[in-house]
Amino acid sequence: MVTLLPLWQTTNWRLSYVNKAFAVCPTYPDAVLVLRSVDDEMLKAVARFRQGGRFPVLSYYHRKNGMVIMRSSQPMPGANGKRCKEDEQFLAAVLQPDRKGFIIETRSIQATHQARVKGGGFETKANYPNWKRLHRPIDRGRGLQESLVKLVDACHDQSNSIDRWLNKMEASKWLSHVKTILTTACLAAQCVEREGASVLIHGSEGRDATLQLTSLAQIILDPACRTVFGFQALVEREWLKAGHAFQQRCASSAYSHARLKHEAPVFLIFLDCCWQLCRQFPCSFEFNERFLIALFEHAYASSFGSFLCNNEKERFTEKVQDNSISLWAWVNQPSQLNKFLNPLYEKNTFALWPSVAPQSLQLWQGLFLRWNRSAQHLEEAWDQTTHIMEQAKRKPTLTNQESPGQAE
């Protein structure tokens, strides 16, 4: 059972059932974390002002300084600049006295202005004076899918010369996307840890790039998210219950000749970013590469029910929980779990600040090149490493003990 409670225990926030029976937002779960000072009637008003009813909810509470990371969808002021006093009051109440907040907008300035024509928009400085908006555009649609297709083509083309391989890799822009996402996640984490500011993250719907950033920022800041169970809770909370459309986004992968409108490797590139962190901090994660690859595989094709449908409402309607087995039940079996553990793991209570320089980011060979090379020798090496580490942990210490030949 994946528990969420330890991650939100704070007196300033509460568990609200305003969305019971999915009455307010079809893509939120029935229980969400919101400000204690805000009642459910105000939440309903805020939901009416946000696309799809996705009002701001708590993603992460930083115990060190009380700052938070929230997520939502875009506000809906439209071309006429419509206001919502409840929305403005809600965001004002989040901030502590004399504190500023940051809104990380995952769309470009041009895109946010274009959205106003369709009824969308952004939080203006005049109406949200204590919030500073930062535009960090992240590709999450067809451009990201085309990037994956080009990357897979480059990886599987056995006729490549070195120059052709490098050119095709660069043309895919996959690592550029990875860099952009990691850089923006670091920005969100820095706002919380170093600036002492709360953060709201959203794009238009808040179901793709938003979830990448809230998840990665938590991994950077919170050592609990770097454990096997903590990472499971993170995926459950920030992806499954947060309404990422797995059925639409993970319809057929890069191998399909069909180009489905909503397909995009949003979750896959999040896992790639996690792998980059694991590679740069090899002792700070309890899980290994196999675990990340397993999540990728089950997101696209699985005999378990965890990644089915597009949101909690659909899973409830289709009775997924009653008619299938959770992926976590399989992962957490001792015989299976041992395969996913990192033998080098040592708990690191500090924030992780990765390098996002281009030369620091690498192709995830264990995933994208796994059909081109045998993983047998690498797996044997990891198994041997695990054995050595287990032997070292079992070895009795001689500290404060007399050697056998020492005289009394």
Phi and psi in degrees as a GROMACS rama.xvg file:
@    title "Ramachandran Plot"
@    xaxis  label "Phi"
@    yaxis  label "Psi"
@TYPE xy
-87.2019  119.841  VAL-2
-99.6042  142.682  THR-3
-108.267  -13.8672  LEU-4
-58.7261  -45.9714  LEU-5
-59.8628  -18.3293  PRO-6
-85.9977  -8.50246  LEU-7
-132.87  9.8866  TRP-8
-68.3232  105.98  GLN-9
-159.682  146.528  THR-10
-74.2193  -17.9299  THR-11
-86.9942  -8.10818  ASN-12
-128.127  153.965  TRP-13
-138.136  162.864  ARG-14
-90.4672  118.861  LEU-15
-109.024  139.925  SER-16
-107.767  29.9372  TYR-17
-60.0117  -25.3786  VAL-18
-97.7105  23.4105  ASN-19
-56.4473  135.792  LYS-20
61.3238  21.6069  ALA-21
57.4572  37.6546  PHE-22
-74.0613  -27.581  ALA-23
-101.898  -42.038  VAL-24
-139.913  117.249  CYS-25
-69.7081  -16.171  PRO-26
-106.545  4.49942  THR-27
-100.609  157.238  TYR-28
-73.3454  175.443  PRO-29
-73.5355  -20.9634  ASP-30
-120.07  131.248  ALA-31
-135.646  158.553  VAL-32
-97.9875  123.141  LEU-33
-137.824  169.634  VAL-34
-59.8066  134.587  LEU-35
-64.2378  -31.7176  ARG-36
-77.4538  -5.79295  SER-37
-105.635  123.763  VAL-38
-84.8281  170.779  ASP-39
-67.6371  -29.8354  ASP-40
-65.6122  -39.0076  GLU-41
-66.2575  -38.5943  MET-42
-59.6332  -39.7712  LEU-43
-64.1029  -38.5319  LYS-44
-66.8334  -41.9958  ALA-45
-63.2097  -41.146  VAL-46
-60.7669  -37.194  ALA-47
-67.4755  -19.6915  ARG-48
-96.2677  -3.8133  PHE-49
-114.068  142.573  ARG-50
-58.1158  129.824  GLN-51
67.2699  11.814  GLY-52
75.3458  13.3018  GLY-53
-86.0545  80.4333  ARG-54
-71.9867  160.521  PHE-55
-61.7997  129.347  PRO-56
-128.951  160.637  VAL-57
-76.6669  129.407  LEU-58
-102.278  -41.0435  SER-59
-151.212  136.238  TYR-60
-115.109  120.649  TYR-61
-89.1855  103.416  HIS-62
-59.1956  -29.4336  ARG-63
-60.743  -39.2851  LYS-64
-136.363  3.97829  ASN-65
79.5174  5.2705  GLY-66
-78.3028  160.316  MET-67
-132.8  159.661  VAL-68
-116.736  126.342  ILE-69
-118.874  164.195  MET-70
-138.145  154.582  ARG-71
-163.685  -173.418  SER-72
-102.081  -179.537  SER-73
-70.3186  151.01  GLN-74
-71.7729  165.406  PRO-75
-122.217  62.1129  MET-76
-74.4752  -26.0924  PRO-77
69.643  -174.215  GLY-78
-67.3799  -24.0167  ALA-79
-89.4846  0.0862023  ASN-80
68.3313  39.9646  GLY-81
-59.502  142.845  LYS-82
-113.044  160.019  ARG-83
-135.666  107.27  CYS-84
-62.7546  -33.5093  LYS-85
-66.145  -38.4753  GLU-86
-65.3547  -43.9027  ASP-87
-64.1667  -41.6489  GLU-88
-67.0024  -38.4163  GLN-89
-59.0276  -52.4256  PHE-90
-68.7479  -31.6998  LEU-91
-66.0418  -36.3011  ALA-92
-71.2711  -22.5899  ALA-93
-65.7789  -35.6143  VAL-94
-80.31  138.582  LEU-95
-75.0681  159.064  GLN-96
-53.501  136.127  PRO-97
64.2238  22.046  ASP-98
-112.486  148.251  ARG-99
-105.716  159.397  LYS-100
-125.669  161.686  GLY-101
-119.979  133.979  PHE-102
-104.54  112.614  ILE-103
-91.978  109.989  ILE-104
-96.1824  120.923  GLU-105
-87.392  11.1409  THR-106
-113.212  159.629  ARG-107
-72.7232  163.13  SER-108
-58.4541  -42.1272  ILE-109
-61.8048  -42.4159  GLN-110
-64.7659  -37.7843  ALA-111
-68.1963  -35.9066  THR-112
-71.2018  -36.5614  HIS-113
-65.7965  -32.2678  GLN-114
-64.4086  -26.5163  ALA-115
-63.9715  -29.7963  ARG-116
-63.7242  -32.1214  VAL-117
-95.5773  10.8695  LYS-118
100.779  -6.3085  GLY-119
-89.7439  -151.846  GLY-120
146.815  -145.525  GLY-121
-153.983  170.273  PHE-122
-82.5906  117.305  GLU-123
-80.9547  154.299  THR-124
-61.9824  -36.0646  LYS-125
-65.3819  -36.6461  ALA-126
-92.1227  -19.802  ASN-127
-129.875  68.0628  TYR-128
-64.0911  -24.5159  PRO-129
-97.2517  8.60949  ASN-130
-116.137  128.834  TRP-131
-102.936  127.75  LYS-132
-91.433  129.283  ARG-133
-119.055  119.694  LEU-134
-90.7629  120.22  HIS-135
-133.97  82.4024  ARG-136
-62.9437  132.338  PRO-137
-127.737  127.208  ILE-138
-74.2474  131.489  ASP-139
-139.033  5.88154  ARG-140
-115.38  -131.492  GLY-141
-62.9164  -33.6463  ARG-142
-61.1951  -38.2894  GLY-143
-70.0713  -38.0354  LEU-144
-64.8457  -43.0627  GLN-145
-63.695  -34.6512  GLU-146
-61.5585  -43.0411  SER-147
-64.7554  -42.9627  LEU-148
-59.1943  -44.3572  VAL-149
-66.6592  -38.1337  LYS-150
-64.3852  -46.9087  LEU-151
-63.6786  -38.872  VAL-152
-61.604  -42.8249  ASP-153
-64.0585  -40.3835  ALA-154
-71.1923  -26.9482  CYS-155
-102.908  0.185738  HIS-156
-84.7445  101.355  ASP-157
-74.2241  -11.7492  GLN-158
-90.6771  4.57654  SER-159
-63.2788  134.392  ASN-160
-83.2558  170.567  SER-161
-60.6493  -45.4316  ILE-162
-62.2402  -43.0012  ASP-163
-65.2439  -40.8175  ARG-164
-60.3963  -47.7845  TRP-165
-65.265  -39.1025  LEU-166
-65.5686  -41.0386  ASN-167
-69.9899  -35.8424  LYS-168
-62.9388  -45.5599  MET-169
-65.3523  -39.2981  GLU-170
-66.2612  -27.6136  ALA-171
-68.3622  -30.2144  SER-172
63.4275  16.6991  LYS-173
-62.2641  -48.7545  TRP-174
-68.1623  -25.1593  LEU-175
-66.1564  -39.7362  SER-176
-64.2238  -42.9969  HIS-177
-58.7517  -45.6589  VAL-178
-60.839  -44.5594  LYS-179
-61.6313  -44.5427  THR-180
-66.4366  -46.8887  ILE-181
-63.5589  -40.8072  LEU-182
-61.0964  -43.1454  THR-183
-71.6804  -35.7771  THR-184
-63.5389  -40.2851  ALA-185
-62.9704  -37.9681  CYS-186
-60.3375  -45.9978  LEU-187
-61.2585  -43.7131  ALA-188
-65.5039  -38.5999  ALA-189
-66.2995  -37.4428  GLN-190
-58.442  -40.8058  CYS-191
-75.9175  -51.5942  VAL-192
-77.1558  -45.6048  GLU-193
-99.9143  -32.6317  ARG-194
-91.5199  -14.2291  GLU-195
62.1234  43.335  GLY-196
-127.194  147.609  ALA-197
-82.6806  158.048  SER-198
-133.271  136.814  VAL-199
-115.466  128.806  LEU-200
-117.263  131.794  ILE-201
-163.03  160.116  HIS-202
-120.029  -119.849  GLY-203
-89.4863  -66.4307  SER-204
-87.4936  -26.4606  GLU-205
74.5911  30.7082  GLY-206
-120.177  3.29989  ARG-207
-129.104  -91.3679  ASP-208
-58.5986  -34.795  ALA-209
-56.1156  -44.5718  THR-210
-71.0784  -33.8324  LEU-211
-57.8749  -46.178  GLN-212
-72.2334  -43.7633  LEU-213
-63.3272  -37.558  THR-214
-68.9573  -49.3262  SER-215
-66.9885  -37.1193  LEU-216
-61.1669  -38.306  ALA-217
-68.1422  -39.1577  GLN-218
-63.0888  -39.5022  ILE-219
-63.9292  -40.9345  ILE-220
-92.2738  -33.9165  LEU-221
-113.125  112.201  ASP-222
-62.4211  -23.624  PRO-223
-62.7208  -31.5432  ALA-224
-74.5603  -8.97721  CYS-225
-95.1994  2.37498  ARG-226
-92.0651  165.561  THR-227
-61.8984  -50.4404  VAL-228
-69.2323  -37.0757  PHE-229
-65.3432  -37.229  GLY-230
-70.1007  -37.9551  PHE-231
-59.6866  -45.067  GLN-232
-62.3109  -37.3542  ALA-233
-63.2117  -47.8938  LEU-234
-62.6191  -42.2414  VAL-235
-61.8519  -45.1815  GLU-236
-78.0395  -46.9273  ARG-237
-93.0149  -9.66802  GLU-238
-122.036  -56.8141  TRP-239
-71.1496  -54.9868  LEU-240
-74.1312  -22.2614  LYS-241
-81.8714  -2.42294  ALA-242
89.6905  24.6681  GLY-243
-66.5038  132.22  HIS-244
-82.2301  76.8945  ALA-245
-61.6459  -39.8659  PHE-246
-63.3722  -38.7622  GLN-247
-78.3825  -43.526  GLN-248
-73.8928  -32.9372  ARG-249
-111.227  43.2409  CYS-250
-69.0404  -44.299  ALA-251
-150.307  1.66639  SER-252
67.6802  -165.447  SER-253
-81.3829  -9.05284  ALA-254
-87.569  -12.214  TYR-255
-75.7046  142.001  SER-256
-79.0612  -20.6909  HIS-257
-74.4351  145.587  ALA-258
-116.332  84.7087  ARG-259
-72.269  142.726  LEU-260
-58.5316  -42.3228  LYS-261
-98.2152  0.558327  HIS-262
-74.5471  136.715  GLU-263
-168.238  138.907  ALA-264
-82.1759  54.8551  PRO-265
-65.0215  -45.9557  VAL-266
-71.8263  -37.3332  PHE-267
-61.0323  -45.6389  LEU-268
-71.0903  -26.9729  ILE-269
-62.0403  -44.8668  PHE-270
-63.3019  -36.7178  LEU-271
-62.1485  -42.9808  ASP-272
-61.3839  -39.1457  CYS-273
-63.1581  -40.7784  CYS-274
-63.3792  -39.6702  TRP-275
-59.2514  -41.1418  GLN-276
-65.7476  -43.1147  LEU-277
-61.0881  -38.0418  CYS-278
-69.5998  -37.6245  ARG-279
-78.6527  -24.6146  GLN-280
-129.354  70.8726  PHE-281
-66.1383  -16.0906  PRO-282
-104.13  0.522092  CYS-283
-99.7423  -2.07522  SER-284
-119.087  132.617  PHE-285
-75.0722  -24.1875  GLU-286
-101.049  165.46  PHE-287
-116.016  -174.215  ASN-288
-62.0132  -35.079  GLU-289
-57.9124  -37.7301  ARG-290
-63.7979  -45.3277  PHE-291
-64.6611  -40.6897  LEU-292
-65.2736  -39.0457  ILE-293
-61.321  -40.8724  ALA-294
-65.0265  -40.4396  LEU-295
-59.2541  -48.0098  PHE-296
-61.0175  -44.5167  GLU-297
-75.015  -22.2651  HIS-298
-67.9281  -30.516  ALA-299
-96.2802  -34.1708  TYR-300
-155.859  118.209  ALA-301
-147.896  148.597  SER-302
-90.463  1.44136  SER-303
-106.259  165.581  PHE-304
-96.9816  -3.5779  GLY-305
-59.5627  -38.9221  SER-306
-100.189  13.6494  PHE-307
-75.8733  152.917  LEU-308
68.7482  -174.825  CYS-309
-110.826  -12.3327  ASN-310
-168.092  175.932  ASN-311
-65.9988  -35.3315  GLU-312
-62.0988  -45.1363  LYS-313
-64.1816  -41.1606  GLU-314
-64.6113  -35.848  ARG-315
-67.7508  -45.4341  PHE-316
-62.0259  -40.4367  THR-317
-85.0923  0.871028  GLU-318
54.3323  44.3878  LYS-319
-60.6864  -42.1777  VAL-320
-63.5149  -34.5759  GLN-321
-78.028  -28.6836  ASP-322
-108.172  6.33444  ASN-323
-147.236  172.278  SER-324
-107.173  142.124  ILE-325
-70.7165  141.317  SER-326
-58.8757  -37.2702  LEU-327
-64.8224  -30.9096  TRP-328
-62.5369  -35.7787  ALA-329
-76.3305  -45.5472  TRP-330
-58.0656  -39.4434  VAL-331
-86.3256  2.63007  ASN-332
-65.2583  132.769  GLN-333
-51.3624  -41.3405  PRO-334
-65.702  -32.1887  SER-335
-85.5686  -40.2078  GLN-336
-60.6101  -37.0361  LEU-337
-59.2139  -29.9334  ASN-338
-70.7431  -21.1422  LYS-339
-100.571  2.86359  PHE-340
-90.6698  143.624  LEU-341
-91.8581  113.976  ASN-342
-66.0373  -17.4186  PRO-343
-91.1699  2.55822  LEU-344
-65.2913  129.618  TYR-345
-135.545  125.197  GLU-346
-56.5699  127.916  LYS-347
-118.133  111.651  ASN-348
-84.2153  -2.38997  THR-349
-90.5696  161.074  PHE-350
-67.5419  149.073  ALA-351
-102.841  122.885  LEU-352
-113.637  94.6124  TRP-353
-74.4021  157.273  PRO-354
-81.3355  131.603  SER-355
-112.226  16.2204  VAL-356
-62.9653  144.312  ALA-357
-53.0904  -38.0763  PRO-358
-72.92  -11.1597  GLN-359
-89.9239  -13.5479  SER-360
-100.363  135.842  LEU-361
-128.397  159.004  GLN-362
-66.1918  135.23  LEU-363
-77.1789  85.6842  TRP-364
-65.9598  -35.1025  GLN-365
-60.5192  -23.268  GLY-366
-101.829  -55.6682  LEU-367
-78.6395  -20.5236  PHE-368
-114.452  15.477  LEU-369
-68.9436  -21.596  ARG-370
-87.0526  -10.4312  TRP-371
-92.6394  -17.2983  ASN-372
-144.947  149.122  ARG-373
-75.222  136.527  SER-374
-93.2562  4.11913  ALA-375
-59.0938  -49.6287  GLN-376
-66.6152  -37.8069  HIS-377
-65.6539  -41.8892  LEU-378
-65.9363  -38.5136  GLU-379
-63.5299  -39.2078  GLU-380
-64.6097  -42.0693  ALA-381
-67.3559  -38.3347  TRP-382
-62.4527  -40.2517  ASP-383
-67.5616  -39.0888  GLN-384
-61.2933  -43.1063  THR-385
-60.2509  -43.846  THR-386
-62.0969  -43.5584  HIS-387
-63.8985  -43.2128  ILE-388
-66.2994  -38.0091  MET-389
-66.0744  -39.4275  GLU-390
-63.5433  -40.7916  GLN-391
-64.7886  -37.1298  ALA-392
-70.7308  -29.8017  LYS-393
-84.9217  -16.0471  ARG-394
-66.1054  124.321  LYS-395
-67.6023  139.678  PRO-396
-82.9498  146.707  THR-397
-99.7928  4.66647  LEU-398
-61.2889  134.804  THR-399
62.8375  17.3581  ASN-400
-114.721  145.481  GLN-401
-75.281  142.788  GLU-402
-70.6497  152.95  SER-403
-54.7141  -32.1273  PRO-404
-93.9906  4.32603  GLY-405
-76.4256  133.338  GLN-406
-77.9939  149.373  ALA-407
